[in-house]
Amino acid sequence: MSSVTATRIGFLAILLWATLAFFTAATGKVPPFLLTALTFGIGGAVGLGAALAGPGLGVLRQRPLAYLHGVGGLFGYHFLYFTALKLAPAAEAGLIAYLWPLLIVLLSAFLPGGGLRRVHVIGALMGFAGTVVLLAGKGGFSGIEMRFLPGYLAAFACAFIWSSYSVASRHFADVPTQAVAGFCLATAVLAGLCHLGWEETVWPASAGEWTAVVLLGIGPVGLAFYTWDIGMKRGDVRLLGVASYAAPVLSTLLLVVTGFSAPSLSLAVACALIVGGALVATRR
């Protein structure tokens, strides 16, 4: 597979993640860890189907370090993200957590033949600025307060874990993408244990909410991780990092189109910054 093809496949993950907010909102009052367990279980089943159709279930037998990398990235990110939301205001925690695309661009410099250039950093910073404008336009920022420091640290830790997982995937290029199914299933089990320990069980209340859960598991919490794995292992890591800033904008646009949100000036400015950042990052 060529780098261009792998990068295009990686873009599919970003498009799928743009539907995350829409489908999550449609799942009703299902608590976060239970929703994570359900959707990662479905996402793992998608990978098992791909494994059965291809190399077989033997692909799940990987060295312990590969599982530490995969489960640590998938479960570690979600555990710390939910922790951050509990310990700090959602707007500030979400913004700090969304440092991961910028960190991907910066960490890619440590890859063999990384070739990090100034345009990559500028493009990533423009993308982050667009995310700041988008979230600020939605309101809810209360300012940085020291009493929320544990939540801010958890948010930064989740950004660092996801960016590290993404970039380090390059060092696990020998691990077939179908093996991500094992990482998803392990994440589902761990999330289920967290749910039993800390949450009250609230199941989806209607067929529509169950449908949203299934679509979440198939798309943004299923296929997205497989396509992202291909993009990170064989595609342009820096370009995918910059392009990831498109996810929150596309997500907001989807909410606008479906009537869940209203168009705004901040959305237009965020689009301009993020698209401009991507254009800068792709300059030769």
C-alpha positions as a printed Julia matrix, in Angstrom:
284×3 Matrix{Float64}:
   0.0     0.0    0.0
   1.36    3.41  -0.95
   1.69    6.26   1.55
  -0.9     8.31  -0.38
  -3.47    5.51  -0.24
  -2.85    4.92   3.47
  -3.21    8.64   4.17
  -6.54    8.74   2.34
  -7.73    5.77   4.4
  -6.61    7.64   7.53
  -8.78   10.59   6.46
 -11.8     8.26   6.74
 -11.19    8.04  10.5
 -11.42   11.83  10.78
 -14.69   11.85   8.82
 -16.09    9.1   11.04
 -15.03   10.94  14.21
 -16.97   13.95  12.94
 -20.16   11.92  13.55
 -19.19   11.09  17.14
 -21.02   13.99  18.81
 -24.17   13.47  16.72
 -24.5     9.76  17.48
 -23.45   10.18  21.11
 -26.19   12.78  21.63
 -28.67   10.29  20.18
 -27.78    7.58  22.74
 -29.69    9.33  25.5
 -28.54    9.08  29.11
 -26.26    6.05  28.83
 -23.29    6.75  31.16
 -19.82    7.2   29.56
 -18.09    3.99  30.62
 -21.11    1.82  29.81
 -21.34    3.5   26.39
 -17.6     2.89  25.9
 -18.0    -0.79  26.82
 -20.93   -1.26  24.44
 -19.43    0.57  21.47
 -15.94   -0.92  21.78
 -17.54   -4.35  22.05
 -19.31   -3.7   18.76
 -16.16   -2.2   17.26
 -14.21   -5.28  18.3
 -16.83   -7.52  16.69
 -16.39   -5.58  13.43
 -12.67   -6.36  13.54
 -13.33  -10.03  14.32
 -15.49  -10.23  11.21
 -12.66   -8.73   9.15
 -10.19  -11.18  10.69
 -12.41  -14.17   9.91
 -12.74  -12.97   6.32
  -8.98  -12.52   6.02
  -6.06  -13.89   8.03
  -8.18  -15.64  10.69
  -8.52  -15.18  14.44
  -4.88  -16.14  14.92
  -4.15  -12.5   14.15
  -5.22  -11.68  17.7
  -2.16  -13.51  19.05
   0.29  -10.62  19.32
   3.24   -9.95  21.58
   2.4    -8.4   24.99
   4.05   -5.1   24.04
   1.62   -4.71  21.11
  -1.34   -5.17  23.48
   0.18   -2.75  25.98
   0.46   -0.19  23.18
  -3.01   -0.82  21.74
  -5.05   -1.16  24.93
  -3.03    1.56  26.65
  -3.85    3.96  23.83
  -7.53    3.14  23.39
  -8.54    2.62  27.01
  -6.0     5.05  28.49
  -7.29    7.92  26.36
 -10.96    7.33  27.19
 -10.33    6.72  30.9
  -8.38    9.96  31.27
 -10.82   11.92  29.1
 -13.8    10.95  31.23
 -11.75   11.64  34.37
 -10.91   15.12  33.05
 -14.58   15.86  32.39
 -15.43   14.9   35.97
 -12.65   17.03  37.52
 -12.76   20.15  35.3
 -15.27   22.17  33.22
 -16.08   20.41  29.96
 -15.07   23.3   27.67
 -11.59   23.75  29.15
 -10.95   20.01  29.51
 -12.08   19.38  25.93
  -9.81   22.09  24.57
  -6.75   20.77  26.42
  -7.55   17.22  25.33
  -7.7    18.4   21.74
  -4.01   19.21  21.81
  -3.43   15.69  20.47
  -3.29   16.64  16.76
  -0.61   19.24  17.49
   1.29   16.72  19.62
   1.1    14.18  16.77
   2.75   16.69  14.44
   5.49   17.47  16.99
   6.12   13.85  18.02
   6.39   12.78  14.37
   9.8    14.5   14.37
  11.11   11.52  16.36
  10.09    8.99  13.72
  12.73    7.67  11.33
  12.87   10.13   8.45
  10.4    12.37  10.32
  11.25   15.43   8.29
   9.23   17.85  10.45
   9.15   21.26   8.76
   8.03   24.7    9.87
   4.9    24.55   7.72
   3.71   21.45   9.62
   3.97   23.24  12.96
   2.34   26.43  11.62
  -0.49   24.42  10.09
  -1.08   22.52  13.34
  -1.08   25.75  15.37
  -3.62   27.27  12.97
  -5.78   24.19  13.41
  -5.57   24.46  17.18
  -6.48   28.17  16.95
  -9.52   27.18  14.92
 -10.56   24.73  17.64
 -10.15   27.46  20.28
 -12.37   29.82  18.26
 -14.98   27.11  17.72
 -15.23   26.13  21.39
 -15.08   29.74  22.59
 -17.94   30.6   20.24
 -20.08   27.93  21.91
 -19.57   29.63  25.28
 -18.98   27.89  28.56
 -15.39   28.96  29.2
 -14.99   29.9   32.85
 -11.26   30.6   32.82
  -8.38   28.54  34.12
  -8.78   27.9   37.85
  -6.23   26.1   40.0
  -8.92   24.06  41.76
  -9.48   22.27  38.46
  -5.77   21.49  37.99
  -6.19   17.67  38.4
  -8.78   17.74  35.61
  -6.54   19.84  33.36
  -3.64   17.44  33.96
  -5.86   14.46  33.14
  -6.95   16.18  29.91
  -3.36   16.84  28.88
  -2.4    13.27  29.8
  -5.15   11.89  27.56
  -3.95   14.11  24.69
  -0.38   12.9   25.21
  -1.44    9.24  25.4
  -3.5     9.39  22.18
  -0.79   11.24  20.25
   1.88    8.84  21.55
  -0.26    5.83  20.66
  -0.85    7.22  17.17
   2.78    8.05  16.39
   4.17    4.9   18.05
   1.92    2.8   15.78
   4.68    3.28  13.2
   6.89    1.02  15.32
   4.23   -1.71  15.26
   3.83   -1.82  11.49
   4.22   -5.61  11.63
   1.02   -5.92  13.69
  -1.93   -6.45  11.29
  -4.73   -3.89  11.5
  -7.22   -6.69  12.26
  -5.43   -7.12  15.6
  -7.0    -3.82  16.69
 -10.1    -5.94  17.31
  -8.34   -7.48  20.3
  -7.44   -4.02  21.61
 -11.06   -2.91  21.26
 -12.43   -5.96  23.07
  -9.94   -5.55  25.92
 -10.92   -1.87  26.16
 -14.6    -2.89  26.31
 -13.9    -5.23  29.23
 -11.93   -2.6   31.16
 -14.6     0.04  30.5
 -17.25   -2.4   31.69
 -15.36   -2.9   34.96
 -15.1     0.88  35.41
 -18.84    1.14  34.82
 -19.62   -1.49  37.44
 -17.39    0.26  39.94
 -18.36    3.89  39.42
 -21.57    4.32  37.45
 -25.27    3.65  37.74
 -26.51    1.46  34.91
 -28.79    3.26  32.45
 -29.52    1.3   29.27
 -30.64    2.92  26.0
 -34.33    3.71  26.4
 -35.59    3.18  22.85
 -34.89    1.47  19.56
 -33.55    4.79  18.25
 -31.02    5.03  21.09
 -29.92    1.42  20.57
 -29.52    2.17  16.86
 -27.28    5.12  17.74
 -25.17    2.87  20.0
 -24.76    0.31  17.21
 -23.84    2.98  14.65
 -21.32    4.44  17.1
 -19.74    1.03  17.51
 -19.58    0.37  13.79
 -18.38    3.84  12.73
 -16.53    6.33  14.98
 -15.69    3.7   17.62
 -15.16    0.87  15.17
 -14.03    1.4   11.61
 -12.41    4.7   12.58
  -9.77    2.98  14.71
  -8.93    0.48  11.97
  -8.57    3.16   9.3
  -6.57    5.36  11.7
  -4.24    2.41  12.35
  -3.56    2.1    8.61
  -2.99    5.84   8.25
  -0.6     6.04  11.2
   1.4     2.97  10.17
   1.75    3.66   6.46
   0.49    7.18   5.72
   1.63   10.78   6.24
   1.53   11.16  10.03
   2.08   14.94  10.0
  -0.66   15.65   7.46
  -3.13   13.41   9.28
  -2.29   15.21  12.52
  -3.09   18.61  11.01
  -6.2    17.28   9.25
  -7.54   15.93  12.55
  -8.51   19.46  13.54
 -11.25   19.18  10.91
 -13.15   16.68  13.09
 -14.69   19.19  15.56
 -15.62   21.58  12.73
 -17.2    18.83  10.63
 -18.97   17.59  13.75
 -20.42   21.06  14.38
 -21.44   21.41  10.73
 -23.27   18.08  10.97
 -25.12   19.31  14.07
 -26.05   22.5   12.2
 -27.32   20.6    9.15
 -29.39   18.26  11.32
 -30.84   21.12  13.35
 -29.09   20.34  16.65
 -27.03   23.53  16.5
 -27.19   26.98  14.89
 -24.67   28.43  12.4
 -22.33   31.06  13.83
 -19.47   33.38  12.99
 -17.13   31.35  15.18
 -17.87   28.27  13.06
 -16.99   30.17   9.87
 -13.74   31.5   11.38
 -12.81   28.06  12.7
 -13.39   26.55   9.24
 -11.15   29.19   7.65
  -8.34   28.63  10.18
  -8.44   24.84   9.98
  -8.66   24.68   6.19
  -5.91   27.32   5.97
  -3.75   25.33   8.35
  -4.17   22.2    6.26
  -3.22   24.12   3.1
  -0.12   25.53   4.82
   0.9    22.08   6.07
   0.71   20.58   2.57
   2.89   23.23   0.95
   6.05   21.84  -0.58
